[in-house]
Amino acid sequence: MKLIRDRLILIKSIVTKDKNGETFSIIPRNKNRNFMREYGLKLNDVKNIILGLSVEDYAGGPEEDEGGYAGEVWFFEPRFRGIKWYVKLRIQDNKLIVCISIHETGVY
């Protein structure tokens, strides 16, 4: 639990610092774009979802990135708007958070 809590603190501090995409980005995959469009989500909405994550939302990690990128990959499944969402984040060099996936759990 301590590791999860510590990583959430790190993730949130990095996302909070972001102003112009220098410390936070979303991979522009079709499933992410389609999901964000379907729910009318903008970048700041996704940031707010991440800032609202708790230890109870933890679903897995840390793992290595399947694509071979450096960093730890973490999985969360928060409830938002009455729906369970899947959020996959990569922490790179303790300076950058990459949202690899955001969509309804089990849909993609």
Buried (B, 14 or more C-beta within 10 A) or exposed (E): EEEBEEBBEBBBEBBEEBEEEEBBBBBEBEBBEEBBEEBEBEBEBBBEBBEEBEEEBBBEBBEEBEEEEEBBBBBBBBEBEEEEBBBBBBBBEEEBBBBBBBBBBEEE
